[in-house]
Amino acid sequence: MKKTCLQVGILTLAFGVAGPLLWSAPSYSETEGMERRDDRRDDRQDARDTRQEGRETARDAKDACKDAGENRPECRQEKREIKQDSREAGREIKQND
């Protein structure tokens, strides 16, 4: 009887100690898919920043053109060309993964 109680006590103690060790904490692995998503997210942000800078540059160029006394249609066309160039640069950033 004493031997059985001792065995049960040892098993209970073993499972009590080993149980928490076997229970693994949630972990977050960095998989290839996660890395690709992060890369695409960064590319999209870079493309947005490029387009935004192009818009600002285009506004400044149009204002400078108007201040220089150029024709309004010429100033609008210059602004369009600058914005289109920035859009194209943004597309290239997104496509060059």
Secondary structure, DSSP 8 states (H G I E B T S, - for coil): -HHHHHHHHHHHHHHHHHHHHHS--------HHHHHHHHHHHHHHHHHHHHHHHHHHHHHHHHHHHHTT--HHHHHHHHHHHHHHHHHHHHHHHH--
